[in-house]
Amino acid sequence: MVHVQPGASRTELAGRHGDALKIRVREQAREGKANEAVVTFLAATLGIPQRQVTVRSGHLSRRKLIAVTGASEQAVMRLQQSASPNTSGSTIDPRPIASREQHGPCSAPSGR
């Protein structure tokens, strides 16, 4: 489950909102733009094509059920760990997780 905050100053993983991952997106919730931004963000973060990330329910709601196919279990677990309470409000590394594993961590602070 994902909780989306449209109209934010930047697109980022913002921790948790109850039992859901909280994702802030710059795009407004008009004409599906915020949904597209969430799909783009999750696909880039998980290192998979956008066609493998779909909004299954909640198209007109902040609370959405997102289906992800083809992502490694490790990538999904790292995404969930990035949203742990101690990293709330941190912008995660925009490189796909697979790329980070091959090339090492970026020099940007992780927020931990």
Phi, psi and omega in degrees: 000143181231137173252123185252134174247098180284160176075022180282168180288337177205161177272126184196160169279126188244025178097220182240154173229094187067237180265007184250154169286138178257125179237125174266137177231145180292325185293148176281160180276063179229134175055030176077008183296319179293320177299315178299320180295321178296315179299313180299314181298311182295319179298315180295318181295320182273351178072037180233161177295150180301330182295347180266004177236122181225148173276114182274323177207159180090026182305328181251014183238160173289331181268121187230146171260121183249131175259132179234127176238147175085358177274143178291151177301322179298318180296317179294318179297321179294323176298314179296320179293326177297335181267009180296156186306331183282355178243013182305131177086000180271145176273125182278159179303121184286348178290145176304147182303318180300322179293319179296323181293326180282323188251000179088171182291152176282168183277353180290146178297144182272350180084008180259000000 
